[in-house]
């Protein structure tokens, strides 16, 4: 309705990094990640990123300082978006 093109899908809170062993933990099971790719493909858009649940990111957002976040997932998303635009 607004005629704004959709660049893609970003899966938020997709996974969690274990603070003890650094293992990647899927919070909602593997099916959710696969469903996001299917949904992205069905909508004709790409899956741009999977952003982990990260307490540090939440704290920075609450303070209005998200730009201070050092996160590989966010950096990869920024790179992807800069190529898409």
C-alpha positions, 0 to 999 in steps of 0.5 A: 500500500505504501509502495516501499520496496522490501529489501529482505528479512532480518530474523531477530533473536534467532540464536544465543551464544552460550557464555560458557562454551560459545556454542550457538544455541537455536532458541526456537529450534532449527525449524524457525531458521529454515522457515525464515528462509522459506518465508523470505523466498516466498515473499520474493526477498532475501534473508539478510541476517540472523541477529542473536539474542544478546543482553549487551545489545539490549542494554545499548538499545535501552541507553540509545547507544546501539552504534557502540555495539561490536557484533559480527551479525550486525556488521554483516547486516550493515555490509549486506545492506550497503550492497543492496542500496 
